[in-house]
Amino acid sequence: MENINFGIDLGTTNSGIGKFEAGKVNIYKNPVGFREVLPSVVAYRNGRILVGDKARELTTMQPEHVFSSFKRKMGSEHNYFVSATNENKTAIDFSVLVLKELLSFVGTPKPTAAVITIPASFGTVQSNATKTAGYQAGLEEVVLLQEPIAACLAYANTQNLSLDQEKKWLVYDFGGGTFDVALVRINHRELRVLDHEGNNFLGGLDIDNLMLEHLFCPVLEQQMGITNLWKQMVGADAPYYKLFVELLYKAEEAKKELSLKEEVYVELDMPEGFIEFPISRQAFNQLIEQKVEETIKLTKSLLNKNQIEDGAIERIVLVGGTTYIPYVRETLQQQFNTIVDSSIDPSTAIMVGASYYAGTKNRQPKEIKIEAATAPAATPTVPAQEIKLVYEVNSQDAEELITGVLANNFSGYYRLTRTDGGFDTGLIAFHSKFNEFVKLVPKAINQFQLRVFDKFQQMVLEKTDISINHGLYNISGQPLPNDICLEIDDTIGTTYLERIFKKNDILPLSKKIYKTASKTIMKGSGEQLVINVVEGLAAASPASNVCIGYIEISAEELPANLLKGTDIEISFKVSESRDLIIDIFISSIGLEINQVFNATSRQVSVRKIQAELENALQKIERDGPDLIDTDSMAQTLEELRITIIELLEELIHLEDDFITDKIYNLDERKIKLLQQVDGLLRNKELYVEIEEYQGLKTYIREHLLLNPDLKIDQVFQTTIKNEAQFLNSGQLSLIKAKIRDLHRLVREIYYQNDDSYIELFYQYSYIDADSYQDPDKLKVLIERGQIACTKKDYTEVKAIISQMYNLLKVKPEDSLRDQNGTLGLK
């Protein structure tokens, strides 16, 4: 079976393509300049579309026709206006042009399948946008691979590692547009990404913008005699947009030079005259300190949540062009005191790793097929489901054992051959099972062919896709970047997230769950059943997660009325490349829905970010003081409050920024910040709720010991079943629902005591007479009730309470009654 073999790094700044052949990766060079990378830049000139170096060179002459760093807006609704063609273009459109250019490097025939890399922090929407670009570029099959995994594969497969014990690495990927840090476990056989952190809007481009805003603009404002140059370059009208693009190019060049020199001179040929000014490495380091510190915080957060000490990290592998900056490497060395390894080329590592991965991926995997040859009627057949082959896909040994098991007491012959002709068992007789050691070509993918023959030496099956990698590291699967959750109703009128798949679960994934309707939906009522699937953090609020699948089933679409309590079956599937498939089945009304979600854009709004930050600030100021019980918690909460205020201040300035992608950076930071706020306040509130739960449970248990009651005990045992699971879920709604169930039992226990009805009678007596329909009748009932209470005639008391209840104009609500859901699902 043919492997994909082609790996593509679709980068923010540069892109590249490689191919796995005979155990090695060949990188296709850009015909222009014969370089290994292609600048991810598109330009329009004289009716032509330029991609790569020629497009980038046009930046200094016609910057308004040049487009770059569009990967940062992949998965967004942002449109670029191309004045040369009077069209709007998206990040997908430009990425298609880059991919087509890369595929042209290969020549003919062009690849029809490829592995394309994405940042580990890319959400489902961004991943879908990348796949769409691949398909539109002419690929028939696109497999996505997370960049830290690609970097690991490149490093592990090119360094001739000799590991006698397990190691833990950090892959520190600081690229042109994104930052990812991955925690990796590796031994002599296996490489696995355990966890990751990152920011999709933290990269070299942010440093370029900082240089332009804080090092270039002050000098130019003085020379040009103007103020607020930065806002005039990135604002709505942007009279200096052309200058912005040109200066951004100059900033990037100066940044590269500062990696080699202590001081560089920026030369600008302006209408006001020739301008030259110096930038020192010291000033540059001070400028980028905050950005680098942000990467350090993310890295330490990754280690902390995985309970790993700094000393447990054997090395930090550097990837991405921004890691060329000396200050970045020096800071990592100071902070983590371990090997900072830059032995692989940060610019090409991703495409090399993608190519290694592509070399192990079969095109369009299919189930085992059997081709039966003509044979006498008595020859036993071998059903496909009975065939089983066992062998190590990745091996460090010179030989590897292949075991074959066939059912039905099959007797015949087998023949195993290596497709290069270097190994051939010849025909060997066997009965039901065989074991064969096959010789492997070092540092290569070894393809084998198996043929099975009956006792008449007629071939009854053939298998051609046996592949064993020798001396090459591979991965068993890609981890899911975020929790995937379903929003459901609770019993108290709010919603919460139920985790379907957990972050770092290995793709692909599938799961079937059963829910019930939380409200009755009558046909024609205008009501709807909502299925909302989000990705992010299960313990956080639905608002701080991103919607990736949304289905509204209106009352008009239902074949029949949907009654509260009806069973609803929902199946979820997530492919390795993050396609989300949802199947809904409601057998009682004959409803079946199948939907595939591959949304390629989501909207980011300044107003929405502002509202969410302000809500979080109010939550801290309202709930924080009651929940603080330690100095460290108070300090953390204050730091979060200050950070929210700082983000709100940044948003004010952002309203004048229509050019850069700072809004996406702020949205990314907002999501992580809201998750921190949720986590901090939620943990304390969880503690309070769990205390109440434990108190109620103890009271009921002690009561049952003194007053056994089979009915109450059965309900009690059902309520506390799977206690560890819901108490450790982090879901307030689940715990509150259990507390309500226990309160119902406490109330039932309370009313088992007849004296409780006397107390209830007096509660009704104290209600204002105007609340009753017939005050005269009420007066009589109260007089009768007082006599019955004195005599302790409980039957009479209960009857009077019932009559008083019926006289009430507005019946009191049962505070413990389950609320109807808003989504219709629980």
N, C-alpha and C positions, 0 to 999 in steps of 0.2 A: 504494500500500500504506500502511495506517495506521501511524503511529509511536506509540510508547508515550506520550511527551509528559509524563507525570507523574513527578516526582522527589520522594523522601521522605528527609528526614534523621531517622533513628531514633536520637536522641541519648540520652546518659546522663542529662543534666539537662533538656534541652528538645528537642522534636521539631518538625518542620514539613513542609509539603507545598507544592509549586509546580507550575506547568504551563507548558510552552513553547508559545507561540502567536505566529505571525507574526514570528519572529525575536527575541522578547523573553520574559522569564520573569515570570509573574504569581504572586505568593505569596498563597495563601489565608489570610485572617486568621481568627484564633480568634474566634468570635462572643462569647465571654466576654472582655470587655476589649478586643476588637478588636485584639489583638496578633498579631504575625507568628509567634510561637512558642507551642507548647503544652507546659507542664511535663510531663515524663515521670513522672507520679505517678498512682497508682491508690489509691482509698480505698473503704471499705465503710461505709455508714451507713443505718440503718433500712431494710434490705432493698434499698437502691439501691447501684449501683456508680458512683462519681464518678471522672472522669478529667480531669487538667489542673489548672487554677487552683483550682477548687472542692475538689479532692482535696488540693492543697497547703495551702490555708487550714485544712483540718481538722487539720493537723499540730499546731497549738498547742492544740487542744481534745481530740482523740482520737487521739493519735499512734500508739497501738497498732493502729489500723485503717488506717494509711497505709503505702504501700509505694512506695519510690523507688529510684533507682540500680540497678535490677535488670538493666540492660544489662551491668553488670560481671560478672554471673553467667550471662550467655548462654553456652550450650554446656557448662554444669556440671550436676551432679546435685543442686544445692542446691534444697531445697523451702522455701517460705514457708508458715507456718501462718496461715490466715485464720480467726480465732476467730469472726467474725461469721457465717460460713457453715459452720464446722467442716470446712474443706477444706484440702488442701495445694495450693499453686500454684507454678508454675515461672516463670522469667524469660520463657519463651516465652508463657505464659498472659497475663502482664501486658502484654507487648509487643503481643499481639493486640488487647487493649483500646485501647492507645494508637493503633495503626494504624487500627482501626475509627473512632475518634474523628476522626483526621485525614481519613480518607476521607469522613466525613460533612460536612466543611467544603465539599467540592466540590459537594454537592447531587446532583441526579439528572440524567442517569444517573451512577452512581458509577463510578469507574475500575475496570477489570478487569485492568489491567497497570500496573506501576510499576517505576521504578529505586529501589532502597533502598540507602543508603550504609552501609558498614562501615569500621571502622578498618583501615588497611593491614596492621596486624600481626595481624588476626583470623586464626586458624587455620581449617582446613577444618571442624572440628566447630562452631565458633562461627558460621561462615558458613552452614552447613546449618541451624543453629538459627534464624538470622535469616530465611532463606528459608521455613522452616516456619511462622514467625509470620506472614509475608506471605500464604501460602496459606490459613492458618486464618482470616485476617482477611477473606477473600473475594476475594483477587486470584487470577486464573487464570495470570498470568505474572509472575514476579519476576526481575529482573536486578539483580545486586549490583554496586556501584561503590565503589571504595576512596576514602575521604574525602579524602586529599591530592589525588587526581585531580580530585575534585569541586571542591575549593578552587581548584585551578589553572584549571579551566574558568570558574569564577565570576569570578576575577580577570581572566583574559585577555579574556573576552568583555564585561566591563563597564568596562574602563579605556581603551578606544580606543587600544590600543597601536600604535605605529609603530616597528617594529624593523627596522633595516637590517643587523643582524648578530646572530649567535647569542648568546644569554645563558644563564647558569645561575642558577637560583633555588633557594632553600630554602623549602619550605612547612613552617612550624612550627605544628603543630596541637596545642595544649594544651587539651583539652576538659574536660568535667566528670568523665569516667571514664577516658579514655585519652590517651596521648601518642603522636603520630606525627610524624616529620620526614622529608620526601621531597626528594630531589635531582631537580630538573627541568631539562630542556633545552628552550628555546623559540627559535624564529626566526619569520620573517614568515609561515610556512605551518604549522608543525608544533609540537605540544606533546607532550613525552614524559617520563614519569617513569623516571629511570634506575635509582634504587635508593631504599631507605627503611630506616629503623630505627624502633623504637618499643617501647612497653610498654603492654600492654592494661590494666594496673592501676596507672596513674600519672596522676592527674588532679585536678580541683578537689575531688572528694570526699575525697581523701587529705589535702588541706590543711585541709578542714573538720574531719576527724578529729583532725589534729594540734592545731588550735586548741582543740578540745573537751578533748583529753587534757592539754595542757600549759598552756593559758591559762585555761580555764574551771574544770577540776577542782580545781586548788590553791585557788582562791578559795572554791569551793563546799564543799570539805572543811573548810575553816576555819569557814565560816559554819554548816555543818550538824553539825559536831563528829564527823565520820566519817573513815575512812581508806580508801584503795583504791577510791575512787568509780568510777574508770574500769573496773576489773575487775567491779564490781558492776553496771555498766551493760551490759557486753558479755559477761559470763560465762554459764555454763550456765543458772543459775537466773534471772539478770538481774533482780533485784528493782527495779532502777531503769531498766528498758528504756524505759518511757514517758518518763522524764526524758531519756534518751539521744536519742530521736527529736526531742523538742522542742528540746533544746539544739543538736542538729545543724542544725536550721532556723535557730536564732539565730546559730550560727557562720557559716552561709552568708550571712546578711544582713549581719553585721558585716564579713565579707570583702569584700562588694560596696561597702560604705560606705568601707572603708579605701582603695579605689581612688580615692576623691575627697577624703578627709580625712586629716589627719595623726594624728588620734585620734578614736576613737568610744567611746561608752558602751553597755555591754550591760546591759539592764534585765530582771530576772527576778522574776516574782511567785511565790515559793516558799511552801510551807506554813509554813516557818520565818520567813517575813516577806519584805519587798521587799528585793532585792539589786541593787545597781548597782556596776559596776566598769569602769574604763577599759582600753582596749587601744590601744597606740600603733602607728603604722605601722612604727616602728623595731623594736619587739618582734616584730611580725608578720613583717617581712622576715628577721630572724634565725631565726625558727622555720621558714620555708619555704626557707631557703638550700639545705639538703641536697637537697630535692626538685627545685628549679630546677637545681642542679648536676648532678643525674642526667640531666636533659634536655640539658644542655650536653655531657655526656660522650657521650651517644648521638648528638648532632649531630656532634661532632668525630670520633667513630668512623665515622660515615657518610662524612665527607669524607676521612678517612685511607684507608679501604679502597678509595675510588675515586680516590685519589692527586690530590686537589684541594686547592689552597692556599686559605686564607680569602679572599684578595684576588680569587679567580676568581669568587666569588659576587656577582652584581650586586645582589641584594636578598633580604631575608627577608620572606616574606609571612606575616602572622599570622592564624591561624584558631583558633577555640575561645574559650569564655568566660573561661578562665583567663588568656588573654593581655591581658585588661583590666588586670591587676595591674601597676602601674608598675614594681615591682621586676623583673618578668619582662622587660619591654621594656628597662629600663636595663641589665640583665645581658647581654642579647643584643647591645646596642650596644657594650658594653665588650669583650665576648669576640670579636666578629667584625668590628667596625669597618666596617659596610656599612649600606645603607639598611634600616631596620626599617619595613616598610610595613604600616600598619594602615588603609589607605584603604577596604577592604571591611569590611562589618559581620561581625565574627567569628561572630555568632550565627546569621546567615542564609546565610552563604557556601556552606555545604555543600548546603543544599536548592536554592539557585540553580544551583550547578554540576551537581547531579543532574538538574535539570530541563533544562538545556542538553544534557546527555548523552542524556536520554530523548527529546529532540526529534530525535535522529539515529538512534535505534534503531527499526528496523522490528519490528512485532509478528509473531511466529512466522514468521521468514524461510523462504521456500520457493524451490525451484529455479525457473528460468525455465520458464513454461508457454506452450505455443503453442496458439492457438485457430484451427484451420484453417476457412476459409469454403468454401462450395461453389464449385468451380471445375472447368473442363474437365479431363479425365483427363490431358492433356499438361502441365498446370501443375506445375512442379517443387515439391516440398515442401522445407521447411527443418528438418532435424533439430535438436532442442534443443541438442545438444552442439556444433553448428556455429555457433551465434549468439554473437557476442562484442561487448560494448560497452566502450569505453575512455574514461574521463573522470576528472577530479579531483573527489573527493567534497567537498573543502574548497577554496575558492578566494577569493583576495583581489581578483580581477580583475572588471571590469565584464562581461566575456564569458568563456565557457568553451567549449573545443572538445570536442565529442562525436564519437567515431569509431565507426562500426558496420561490422562485417565479417560477411558471410554467405557460406556455401560453396555448392557445386554450380553455380557460374557463374550465380547467380540474377540475373535482370533484372526490374526493376519500379520501384516508386515508394516513397518514404518521406514521412512527415509527422511533424514534431516540434512539439508545442504545450506551452506552460506552462499548468498547470492553472488559473491565475487569469485566463487569456485574454489576457495581456499580450504573448505571443509565439507566432507561428504561422508555420511555414515554408511552408504550403500543400503541395501534391503536387509532389515533385521526383523526376525520373527518376534512376536509378543502376544500376550493374552491380557486384554483389558487395560494394562498399565505398562508404561515404559519410563525409564530414567536414562538420560543421556547427557554427558558432559560435552559441551561444545566449546571449541577454541575461539578466542576473541582476538580481533585485531586491536592493538593498543591505541588508546586515545581516539576512538572512532565509534560511529554507530554501526553495529553489526546487524545486518538483515538476514533472517533465516527463512527457509521455506520448508514446510512439513507436508509430506504426502503420506496418506494411509491407504493400504491396499488390503483387499480381502485375501482368503486363502488361495484364490485362483489368480492372484496378483493383478486383479482389476482395481483401479483406483476408486475409492469410495468417498474420499474427501481431500481437500487441499487447503492449506492455510499459508498465506504469503506475507502476513503482516507481523511476523515475530521480530521484534526490534530490541536489541540490548545495547545500552550505551556503556562503553568501557572508559574508565578513568575520567568520566565527565560528570559533573554535578548537575542534578536536575531538581525540580521541586515536585512534591506530591500534589500540590494544588495551591491556588491563590486564596489568601484570606479575604473575607468580606471586610471592607473598610469601616463600615458603621453598622450599628444595630438596625434591623428592619422590623418595623412594628405596625400593629393594627390599632387604630383608635377605636375604643369601644365605650359604651355607656356603663356607668356604675349604677348603684341603686339610690344614690343621694342627689341625682340631678346634674352631675358633672361627668366628664369623660376622662379616661386615662389611656395610657399606651400599654398594650400587651405585646411583649417581644415575640416575634415569630422566628427570626434568625439573629444570632448573637454575633457581635463584632469578632472578627478573626475565625469564625466558622469557615471551613474550606469549601469553596465553590466547586461544582454546582450544588445547589441546595433545593430540597423540596419538602413540603410539610402539608398535612391536612389537619384542619381543626374544626371543631363543632361549636357553634354559638346558637343563641336563641334570639328571637325578636323581642326587643325591649319595649315595644309599643304596638298597638293595633293600627294597621294601615288599611283603611277601607278604600276600595276603588272609587276614584273620583273625588277623594277627600283633599287632594293637593299635598298630602304628606309624601315623604320619600324615605327610602332606605339608603343609607350612605355607607359606602366602603371606602375608608381613607387609609392608605398605606403610606407610611413616612419612613425616612431614614435619618439616623442621628444617634441619639442616646435615649434608651428606653426609660431610664429613671427621670429624665427631664420632662418638661411640659410639652404637649403637642406643638405649641407655638415656636419652640426652639429647635424643631426638627423640620426637615424639608419633605414636602409631599412628592412621592414618586409614582403613585397610582391612586386615582380617584374615580369611583363609580357612583353615580346617582341613579337609583331605580325608583322612578316616580310611581305613584299609585295607579296611574293610567297604564303603565307597562305591566303591571301584575296581572296574571291570568285570573286570579281570584283574590278575595280579601286575605290579607296576611294578619293572622291573629297573634296577639302577644303570647310569647312562650313557644312559638313555632320553631322547630329545629332548622338551623341553617348550616349547610356544609360548605366550607371554603378551603380550596387547595391553592397553595402558593408554590411557584417554582422560580428560581433565579439561576440563569445560565452562568457559565464561567465568564462570559463577556457582559453580564449584568442585565440581560433581558428579564423583565418581570412578567410572569404569566399568572393570572388569577382566574380560577374557575369557581363559580358560585352555583350551588344546587339546593333548591328548596323542594323536596320531594312532595310535600303535602299539597302544593299548588302547581306542581309541574313546571317550575321555573328553572332554567339552566342558562348561565351566561359564561362565556369564555372571552377573556380580553388580554391582549398583549400590550404592555406599556413600554414605550421607548421614546418618551418625550425628550426633545433635544434643546429645549430652552426653558428658562424660568425668569420671572421678573424680579428685579431688585429695585426697591423704592426708598428714596431718602426719607419720605414721610413715614413709611412703615417701620424703618429702622429706628427713627426718632421715637415713634409711639412705643415700640417694644422696649427701648432703653428707658424711657420715662416710666413705664409700668414697672420695670425691674427696680428703678430707683425708689419709687413709691413703696414697693414691696419691702425693700431693705429698711426704709425709714419707718414703715408701719409695723412690720413684724419683727424686725431685727432686735430691738431692745428687749422684747419678751422672750426671745429665743437664745440670747447670749448668756452663756454660763461660764466662759473662760476668757482670760485675757487674750489668748491666741486667736480665739474665734472672733472676738471684738476687733482685733487688729486686721484679720483677714477680711472681715465684713467691711471695715473702713477702707481697706485697699481696693476692694471691689467697687465701693461707692465712688471713690475718687476716679477710678478707671472709667466708670460709666460717665461721669461728668466730663472727663477728658474726651471721650468719644463723642459726646453731644456737642462739645466745642468744635471738634474736628468736622462734625456734620454741618455746622453753621458755615464754615469756610468752604465746605464741599459743594454748597448750593451754587457757587460760582465756577465750579469745575465741570466742564462738559467734555473734556478731552481725555484726561487720564482715567485709569480704572481704579482710583482710590475707593470708590463706592463699594466695589466688590471686596477689597481688602477690609474695609470697615464692616461689611456684612459678615465676612468670615470671622472676624474678631468678635463681633456681636454674638454670633451663635455660640462660640466657646465661652464667652462671658456669661451669657444667660444660663448655660449649663452649669457653670460654677455657682452662680447665685442659687439656682434651683437646688443643686446638690447640698449647699451649705445650709440653707433654711429648711429644706426638706428633711435632712438628716435629724435636725433637732426636733422638728415636728413629728417625725416618725417615732423618735424616742418617747415623746409624750403620748402618742396614740398607742404605742405598744405597751406602755405602762398601764393605760386604762384597760386595754384588752386583757392583760394578765390579771388585773384586779378583779374584773368581772368574771373571768374564768375561775379564779380561786373561790369567789363567793358562791358560784353555782355548784362547783365541785363539793364544797363543804356542806352546802344545803342538801345535796343528793345523798351524801353520806348519812346525814341525820334523818332525811325524809326521802327514801327511795321512791322514784317515780319513773316508770319504764318509758312513758311517752316523752317526758322532758329529757331523759337521759339519751334517748335515741337521737333527738334533734341536736342535743349538745354535742354528742360524739361526731355527728355529721358536720357540725359547724367548725369544730377544731381539727377536723381531719386535714392532713397535709399542712399542719401548722408551720413547720419550719420553712416550707416553700413560700407561703404568702407573707410570713413575717420578714423573710430575707429578700423579698422581691423588690423592696424599695418603693412599692406602689402604695401611696397613701390611701387611694380609693379602695383598694382591696381590703386593707386593714380596717378602714372605717366601716365598710360593709359588714365585716365580721363583728365589729363592735355593735352595730345595729342589731344583728342577729342575736347576740348575747343579751342586749338590752331587752329584746322581746321576751327572751326566756326569763329574765329577772322580773319583768312585769307580770308574766304568767305566774311565777312563783309568788309574787306579791299578792295577786288576787286569789290565790289559794287560801289566804287568810281572810275569813269573813269580816274581820274588823276593818279591812281595807275598804270595804264598801261603805262603811259609816263615814270614813274620811272622804270618799268620793262624793257621797251625798252632800256633805257640807261644802265641798268645792263648787258643786252645782248651785247650792243655796246662795253662795256669795256672788254669783254672777248677777250683773245688773238686770233688774226686772224688765227693762226695755228690750233686752235681748230675746225675750220669750214672746210667743204669739198671743198667749192668753194669761195676762198677769193675775187675774182672779183665780183661775184654775191652778196657777203656779202657787199662789198663797195657800190654797187648800192642801196641795201636795207637800209643801214644806211643813205644814202643821202635822200632817199624818206621818211624814218621815221622821220628824223629831220624836214623836211618840214611839215609832217602830225602833228607832235607835236606842231609846231608853230601855225598851223591853228586849233589845237585841234580837228582834224579829227579822233575821237577815233575808228571809224570802220576801217579806214586805218591803224592806229597804231596796232590794234589787229591782222589784217591780216599779217602785216609785222613781228610782233613778232612770229606768227605761222610759217612763212617761215624761219626765223632765227633759230628757234628751230629745224626744220627739217634738216637744214644744219649742225647742230652740229655733230661732229664725235662720241662723247660720250654724251649721254643724261644725264642731271643732275638728280640725284636721289631725289625723294620726301622724305624729312626728316620726314614727318608726315605719310608716308605710313606704314601700318601695316606690320611687319616683319613675314615671315614664321616661324613657331615654329620648335624647334629641336626635341621635343618629339612627336609632332603630335596631341597634345590635349590641348584645351583651353576652 
